[in-house]
Amino acid sequence: MDRRVLLDHVRRTRLPPGRRARAKSDAHRIAAFLKRHGARRVIGVGSAFDPARRFTWRSDIDIAVVGLRTDRFFELSARAADLTELPLDIVPIESATEPMRRAILEEGVDL
């Protein structure tokens, strides 16, 4: 591979400094919003919250939520997504599969 092509690729895909910190900060702001609207617990999961995992330019913010009313879930998810520039995934823990629920509770970070 041509060195210039490789360097150009690295330059285009390099993470801006502090992107993980930005994701965590946004996640805390989103958690506060969701709690104001009825969530009893908000849990951060995935690479944004685990320094042992690679956080890349394609990474998103993964959040599990407990107790959010199902009739408001999509509305509040859309409003929460407006609080960050990063992609956001919100999963109601009540509808998660058992293996996913177990992983969230074992590996997640309370926000």
VMD Tcl script that builds the backbone (N, CA, C; Angstrom):
set m [mol new atoms 333]
animate dup $m
set s [atomselect $m all]
$s set {name element resname resid chain x y z} {
  {N N MET 1 A 0.853 -1.181 0.000}
  {CA C MET 1 A 0.000 0.000 0.000}
  {C C MET 1 A 0.893 1.237 0.000}
  {N N ASP 2 A 0.492 2.207 -0.755}
  {CA C ASP 2 A 1.213 3.473 -0.827}
  {C C ASP 2 A 1.154 4.175 0.535}
  {N N ARG 3 A 2.290 4.605 1.016}
  {CA C ARG 3 A 2.379 5.251 2.330}
  {C C ARG 3 A 1.463 6.472 2.415}
  {N N ARG 4 A 1.369 7.255 1.341}
  {CA C ARG 4 A 0.508 8.444 1.357}
  {C C ARG 4 A -0.965 8.063 1.509}
  {N N VAL 5 A -1.365 6.997 0.867}
  {CA C VAL 5 A -2.752 6.526 0.993}
  {C C VAL 5 A -3.027 6.098 2.431}
  {N N LEU 6 A -2.084 5.367 3.001}
  {CA C LEU 6 A -2.237 4.924 4.389}
  {C C LEU 6 A -2.304 6.114 5.341}
  {N N LEU 7 A -1.413 7.072 5.198}
  {CA C LEU 7 A -1.416 8.245 6.077}
  {C C LEU 7 A -2.697 9.059 5.911}
  {N N ASP 8 A -3.187 9.165 4.689}
  {CA C ASP 8 A -4.442 9.877 4.458}
  {C C ASP 8 A -5.593 9.162 5.149}
  {N N HIS 9 A -5.607 7.829 5.065}
  {CA C HIS 9 A -6.649 7.041 5.737}
  {C C HIS 9 A -6.599 7.252 7.251}
  {N N VAL 10 A -5.419 7.185 7.822}
  {CA C VAL 10 A -5.265 7.387 9.272}
  {C C VAL 10 A -5.731 8.781 9.664}
  {N N ARG 11 A -5.386 9.772 8.884}
  {CA C ARG 11 A -5.789 11.147 9.177}
  {C C ARG 11 A -7.313 11.310 9.127}
  {N N ARG 12 A -7.962 10.670 8.159}
  {CA C ARG 12 A -9.412 10.788 8.016}
  {C C ARG 12 A -10.179 10.011 9.082}
  {N N THR 13 A -9.623 8.923 9.571}
  {CA C THR 13 A -10.350 8.080 10.514}
  {C C THR 13 A -9.900 8.235 11.957}
  {N N ARG 14 A -8.912 9.075 12.191}
  {CA C ARG 14 A -8.429 9.285 13.555}
  {C C ARG 14 A -9.509 9.937 14.403}
  {N N LEU 15 A -9.621 9.459 15.610}
  {CA C LEU 15 A -10.602 10.028 16.533}
  {C C LEU 15 A -10.152 11.394 17.013}
  {N N PRO 16 A -11.071 12.333 17.053}
  {CA C PRO 16 A -10.716 13.600 17.675}
  {C C PRO 16 A -10.398 13.365 19.150}
  {N N PRO 17 A -9.463 14.115 19.707}
  {CA C PRO 17 A -9.134 13.933 21.122}
  {C C PRO 17 A -10.374 14.118 21.988}
  {N N GLY 18 A -10.521 13.241 22.958}
  {CA C GLY 18 A -11.612 13.376 23.907}
  {C C GLY 18 A -12.952 12.839 23.443}
  {N N ARG 19 A -12.990 12.105 22.350}
  {CA C ARG 19 A -14.277 11.611 21.850}
  {C C ARG 19 A -14.949 10.676 22.856}
  {N N ARG 20 A -14.180 9.803 23.500}
  {CA C ARG 20 A -14.776 8.911 24.507}
  {C C ARG 20 A -15.288 9.737 25.691}
  {N N ALA 21 A -14.505 10.716 26.114}
  {CA C ALA 21 A -14.935 11.573 27.219}
  {C C ALA 21 A -16.212 12.323 26.830}
  {N N ARG 22 A -16.300 12.743 25.581}
  {CA C ARG 22 A -17.500 13.427 25.094}
  {C C ARG 22 A -18.693 12.480 25.133}
  {N N ALA 23 A -18.480 11.236 24.721}
  {CA C ALA 23 A -19.559 10.248 24.743}
  {C C ALA 23 A -20.066 10.038 26.166}
  {N N LYS 24 A -19.144 9.926 27.120}
  {CA C LYS 24 A -19.549 9.716 28.513}
  {C C LYS 24 A -20.274 10.935 29.067}
  {N N SER 25 A -19.792 12.115 28.739}
  {CA C SER 25 A -20.442 13.340 29.196}
  {C C SER 25 A -21.857 13.446 28.619}
  {N N ASP 26 A -21.993 13.167 27.325}
  {CA C ASP 26 A -23.316 13.183 26.700}
  {C C ASP 26 A -24.223 12.136 27.337}
  {N N ALA 27 A -23.677 10.962 27.637}
  {CA C ALA 27 A -24.462 9.890 28.246}
  {C C ALA 27 A -25.008 10.309 29.606}
  {N N HIS 28 A -24.210 11.011 30.382}
  {CA C HIS 28 A -24.689 11.487 31.695}
  {C C HIS 28 A -25.806 12.519 31.515}
  {N N ARG 29 A -25.664 13.379 30.530}
  {CA C ARG 29 A -26.708 14.368 30.261}
  {C C ARG 29 A -27.996 13.665 29.789}
  {N N ILE 30 A -27.860 12.665 28.942}
  {CA C ILE 30 A -29.007 11.893 28.461}
  {C C ILE 30 A -29.663 11.143 29.616}
  {N N ALA 31 A -28.853 10.573 30.504}
  {CA C ALA 31 A -29.396 9.852 31.667}
  {C C ALA 31 A -30.213 10.789 32.547}
  {N N ALA 32 A -29.709 11.981 32.786}
  {CA C ALA 32 A -30.455 12.947 33.602}
  {C C ALA 32 A -31.788 13.289 32.936}
  {N N PHE 33 A -31.762 13.471 31.630}
  {CA C PHE 33 A -32.991 13.753 30.883}
  {C C PHE 33 A -33.992 12.607 31.031}
  {N N LEU 34 A -33.518 11.381 30.829}
  {CA C LEU 34 A -34.409 10.220 30.916}
  {C C LEU 34 A -34.969 10.042 32.331}
  {N N LYS 35 A -34.157 10.316 33.333}
  {CA C LYS 35 A -34.634 10.217 34.712}
  {C C LYS 35 A -35.691 11.277 35.010}
  {N N ARG 36 A -35.522 12.467 34.454}
  {CA C ARG 36 A -36.547 13.510 34.636}
  {C C ARG 36 A -37.874 13.095 34.015}
  {N N HIS 37 A -37.798 12.171 33.058}
  {CA C HIS 37 A -39.007 11.724 32.362}
  {C C HIS 37 A -39.429 10.318 32.766}
  {N N GLY 38 A -39.002 9.889 33.966}
  {CA C GLY 38 A -39.556 8.671 34.540}
  {C C GLY 38 A -38.669 7.441 34.599}
  {N N ALA 39 A -37.500 7.454 33.989}
  {CA C ALA 39 A -36.621 6.284 34.085}
  {C C ALA 39 A -36.143 6.138 35.531}
  {N N ARG 40 A -36.205 4.924 36.042}
  {CA C ARG 40 A -35.734 4.676 37.407}
  {C C ARG 40 A -34.231 4.421 37.443}
  {N N ARG 41 A -33.697 3.913 36.359}
  {CA C ARG 41 A -32.266 3.601 36.319}
  {C C ARG 41 A -31.804 3.703 34.869}
  {N N VAL 42 A -30.600 4.246 34.677}
  {CA C VAL 42 A -30.003 4.342 33.352}
  {C C VAL 42 A -28.596 3.774 33.462}
  {N N ILE 43 A -28.265 2.859 32.544}
  {CA C ILE 43 A -27.001 2.127 32.603}
  {C C ILE 43 A -26.269 2.292 31.283}
  {N N GLY 44 A -25.018 2.733 31.362}
  {CA C GLY 44 A -24.182 2.837 30.173}
  {C C GLY 44 A -23.456 1.523 29.936}
  {N N VAL 45 A -23.423 1.081 28.695}
  {CA C VAL 45 A -22.741 -0.165 28.335}
  {C C VAL 45 A -21.923 0.066 27.071}
  {N N GLY 46 A -21.006 -0.855 26.819}
  {CA C GLY 46 A -20.253 -0.806 25.572}
  {C C GLY 46 A -18.943 -0.057 25.676}
  {N N SER 47 A -18.381 0.199 24.521}
  {CA C SER 47 A -17.018 0.726 24.433}
  {C C SER 47 A -16.852 2.130 25.002}
  {N N ALA 48 A -17.904 2.919 25.050}
  {CA C ALA 48 A -17.781 4.263 25.616}
  {C C ALA 48 A -17.492 4.221 27.109}
  {N N PHE 49 A -17.872 3.117 27.762}
  {CA C PHE 49 A -17.756 3.029 29.214}
  {C C PHE 49 A -16.708 2.028 29.686}
  {N N ASP 50 A -16.119 1.296 28.778}
  {CA C ASP 50 A -15.135 0.267 29.128}
  {C C ASP 50 A -13.798 0.607 28.479}
  {N N PRO 51 A -12.841 1.125 29.257}
  {CA C PRO 51 A -11.560 1.528 28.681}
  {C C PRO 51 A -10.773 0.371 28.064}
  {N N ALA 52 A -11.126 -0.851 28.400}
  {CA C ALA 52 A -10.435 -1.999 27.815}
  {C C ALA 52 A -10.917 -2.272 26.388}
  {N N ARG 53 A -12.051 -1.684 26.022}
  {CA C ARG 53 A -12.590 -1.885 24.672}
  {C C ARG 53 A -12.215 -0.723 23.772}
  {N N ARG 54 A -12.048 -1.010 22.518}
  {CA C ARG 54 A -11.640 -0.004 21.550}
  {C C ARG 54 A -12.825 0.908 21.214}
  {N N PHE 55 A -12.600 2.200 21.313}
  {CA C PHE 55 A -13.613 3.193 20.971}
  {C C PHE 55 A -13.165 3.848 19.669}
  {N N THR 56 A -13.926 3.642 18.590}
  {CA C THR 56 A -13.512 4.113 17.268}
  {C C THR 56 A -14.430 5.221 16.772}
  {N N TRP 57 A -14.143 5.718 15.594}
  {CA C TRP 57 A -14.959 6.768 15.003}
  {C C TRP 57 A -16.357 6.257 14.659}
  {N N ARG 58 A -16.537 4.934 14.615}
  {CA C ARG 58 A -17.853 4.360 14.347}
  {C C ARG 58 A -18.603 3.994 15.625}
  {N N SER 59 A -17.982 4.160 16.779}
  {CA C SER 59 A -18.610 3.791 18.047}
  {C C SER 59 A -19.799 4.696 18.355}
  {N N ASP 60 A -20.697 4.160 19.165}
  {CA C ASP 60 A -21.882 4.914 19.553}
  {C C ASP 60 A -22.011 4.910 21.068}
  {N N ILE 61 A -23.067 5.502 21.548}
  {CA C ILE 61 A -23.389 5.494 22.965}
  {C C ILE 61 A -24.495 4.459 23.151}
  {N N ASP 62 A -24.228 3.456 23.975}
  {CA C ASP 62 A -25.212 2.412 24.259}
  {C C ASP 62 A -25.717 2.592 25.684}
  {N N ILE 63 A -27.025 2.695 25.813}
  {CA C ILE 63 A -27.648 2.931 27.111}
  {C C ILE 63 A -28.801 1.942 27.295}
  {N N ALA 64 A -28.882 1.375 28.488}
  {CA C ALA 64 A -30.041 0.570 28.878}
  {C C ALA 64 A -30.825 1.393 29.889}
  {N N VAL 65 A -32.135 1.308 29.806}
  {CA C VAL 65 A -32.979 2.100 30.682}
  {C C VAL 65 A -33.989 1.191 31.375}
  {N N VAL 66 A -34.249 1.502 32.641}
  {CA C VAL 66 A -35.200 0.739 33.442}
  {C C VAL 66 A -36.366 1.653 33.804}
  {N N GLY 67 A -37.577 1.169 33.548}
  {CA C GLY 67 A -38.763 1.861 34.032}
  {C C GLY 67 A -39.298 2.976 33.165}
  {N N LEU 68 A -38.795 3.147 31.980}
  {CA C LEU 68 A -39.321 4.190 31.105}
  {C C LEU 68 A -40.656 3.724 30.525}
  {N N ARG 69 A -41.641 4.576 30.571}
  {CA C ARG 69 A -42.964 4.194 30.065}
  {C C ARG 69 A -42.885 3.808 28.598}
  {N N THR 70 A -43.483 2.681 28.256}
  {CA C THR 70 A -43.412 2.188 26.879}
  {C C THR 70 A -44.120 3.114 25.894}
  {N N ASP 71 A -45.175 3.791 26.335}
  {CA C ASP 71 A -45.894 4.673 25.414}
  {C C ASP 71 A -45.128 5.970 25.116}
  {N N ARG 72 A -44.045 6.229 25.836}
  {CA C ARG 72 A -43.231 7.426 25.595}
  {C C ARG 72 A -41.823 7.078 25.125}
  {N N PHE 73 A -41.527 5.782 25.006}
  {CA C PHE 73 A -40.162 5.355 24.706}
  {C C PHE 73 A -39.613 5.992 23.427}
  {N N PHE 74 A -40.342 5.911 22.325}
  {CA C PHE 74 A -39.822 6.412 21.050}
  {C C PHE 74 A -39.693 7.932 21.047}
  {N N GLU 75 A -40.652 8.607 21.628}
  {CA C GLU 75 A -40.572 10.066 21.720}
  {C C GLU 75 A -39.341 10.485 22.525}
  {N N LEU 76 A -39.164 9.866 23.697}
  {CA C LEU 76 A -38.036 10.236 24.558}
  {C C LEU 76 A -36.706 9.797 23.960}
  {N N SER 77 A -36.682 8.686 23.258}
  {CA C SER 77 A -35.454 8.249 22.585}
  {C C SER 77 A -35.034 9.267 21.525}
  {N N ALA 78 A -35.997 9.749 20.759}
  {CA C ALA 78 A -35.698 10.747 19.730}
  {C C ALA 78 A -35.205 12.046 20.354}
  {N N ARG 79 A -35.835 12.466 21.427}
  {CA C ARG 79 A -35.398 13.694 22.101}
  {C C ARG 79 A -34.022 13.517 22.724}
  {N N ALA 80 A -33.747 12.317 23.264}
  {CA C ALA 80 A -32.430 12.039 23.840}
  {C C ALA 80 A -31.352 12.068 22.762}
  {N N ALA 81 A -31.671 11.561 21.584}
  {CA C ALA 81 A -30.701 11.552 20.484}
  {C C ALA 81 A -30.308 12.976 20.090}
  {N N ASP 82 A -31.193 13.929 20.308}
  {CA C ASP 82 A -30.877 15.325 20.005}
  {C C ASP 82 A -29.860 15.921 20.975}
  {N N LEU 83 A -29.577 15.218 22.073}
  {CA C LEU 83 A -28.642 15.719 23.086}
  {C C LEU 83 A -27.192 15.339 22.800}
  {N N THR 84 A -26.948 14.645 21.694}
  {CA C THR 84 A -25.588 14.233 21.343}
  {C C THR 84 A -25.422 14.236 19.829}
  {N N GLU 85 A -24.181 14.393 19.397}
  {CA C GLU 85 A -23.872 14.286 17.972}
  {C C GLU 85 A -23.509 12.853 17.598}
  {N N LEU 86 A -23.291 12.016 18.599}
  {CA C LEU 86 A -22.914 10.625 18.367}
  {C C LEU 86 A -24.160 9.768 18.159}
  {N N PRO 87 A -24.016 8.657 17.451}
  {CA C PRO 87 A -25.149 7.731 17.362}
  {C C PRO 87 A -25.514 7.231 18.762}
  {N N LEU 88 A -26.796 7.020 18.999}
  {CA C LEU 88 A -27.281 6.630 20.320}
  {C C LEU 88 A -28.196 5.417 20.189}
  {N N ASP 89 A -27.934 4.409 21.010}
  {CA C ASP 89 A -28.804 3.239 21.110}
  {C C ASP 89 A -29.342 3.176 22.529}
  {N N ILE 90 A -30.665 3.139 22.656}
  {CA C ILE 90 A -31.295 3.001 23.962}
  {C C ILE 90 A -32.113 1.717 23.947}
  {N N VAL 91 A -31.893 0.877 24.944}
  {CA C VAL 91 A -32.596 -0.398 25.049}
  {C C VAL 91 A -33.361 -0.430 26.367}
  {N N PRO 92 A -34.672 -0.668 26.337}
  {CA C PRO 92 A -35.389 -0.872 27.596}
  {C C PRO 92 A -34.976 -2.239 28.149}
  {N N ILE 93 A -34.464 -2.256 29.339}
  {CA C ILE 93 A -33.955 -3.513 29.902}
  {C C ILE 93 A -35.070 -4.552 30.034}
  {N N GLU 94 A -36.289 -4.083 30.195}
  {CA C GLU 94 A -37.415 -5.006 30.335}
  {C C GLU 94 A -37.649 -5.836 29.067}
  {N N SER 95 A -37.248 -5.333 27.914}
  {CA C SER 95 A -37.455 -6.080 26.670}
  {C C SER 95 A -36.170 -6.721 26.141}
  {N N ALA 96 A -35.078 -6.589 26.880}
  {CA C ALA 96 A -33.815 -7.196 26.459}
  {C C ALA 96 A -33.867 -8.711 26.651}
  {N N THR 97 A -33.105 -9.422 25.841}
  {CA C THR 97 A -33.010 -10.871 26.032}
  {C C THR 97 A -32.301 -11.139 27.351}
  {N N GLU 98 A -32.467 -12.330 27.882}
  {CA C GLU 98 A -31.837 -12.663 29.165}
  {C C GLU 98 A -30.311 -12.537 29.103}
  {N N PRO 99 A -29.626 -13.035 28.071}
  {CA C PRO 99 A -28.172 -12.845 28.023}
  {C C PRO 99 A -27.783 -11.366 27.952}
  {N N MET 100 A -28.546 -10.574 27.203}
  {CA C MET 100 A -28.250 -9.148 27.113}
  {C C MET 100 A -28.477 -8.471 28.460}
  {N N ARG 101 A -29.572 -8.800 29.121}
  {CA C ARG 101 A -29.877 -8.223 30.435}
  {C C ARG 101 A -28.774 -8.554 31.434}
  {N N ARG 102 A -28.330 -9.801 31.423}
  {CA C ARG 102 A -27.257 -10.225 32.328}
  {C C ARG 102 A -25.974 -9.432 32.058}
  {N N ALA 103 A -25.623 -9.278 30.784}
  {CA C ALA 103 A -24.407 -8.528 30.428}
  {C C ALA 103 A -24.530 -7.064 30.852}
  {N N ILE 104 A -25.694 -6.479 30.646}
  {CA C ILE 104 A -25.907 -5.084 31.045}
  {C C ILE 104 A -25.720 -4.928 32.542}
  {N N LEU 105 A -26.335 -5.802 33.311}
  {CA C LEU 105 A -26.263 -5.693 34.766}
  {C C LEU 105 A -24.877 -6.011 35.313}
  {N N GLU 106 A -24.142 -6.907 34.647}
  {CA C GLU 106 A -22.801 -7.266 35.116}
  {C C GLU 106 A -21.732 -6.276 34.675}
  {N N GLU 107 A -21.856 -5.749 33.465}
  {CA C GLU 107 A -20.791 -4.927 32.887}
  {C C GLU 107 A -21.120 -3.448 32.805}
  {N N GLY 108 A -22.387 -3.090 32.985}
  {CA C GLY 108 A -22.809 -1.716 32.800}
  {C C GLY 108 A -22.364 -0.781 33.906}
  {N N VAL 109 A -22.465 0.497 33.603}
  {CA C VAL 109 A -22.092 1.564 34.527}
  {C C VAL 109 A -23.330 2.394 34.804}
  {N N ASP 110 A -23.698 2.520 36.078}
  {CA C ASP 110 A -24.844 3.360 36.418}
  {C C ASP 110 A -24.540 4.813 36.086}
  {N N LEU 111 A -25.505 5.439 35.439}
  {CA C LEU 111 A -25.339 6.859 35.071}
  {C C LEU 111 A -26.272 7.718 35.910}
}
mol reanalyze $m
mol bondsrecalc $m
mol representation Tube
mol addrep $m
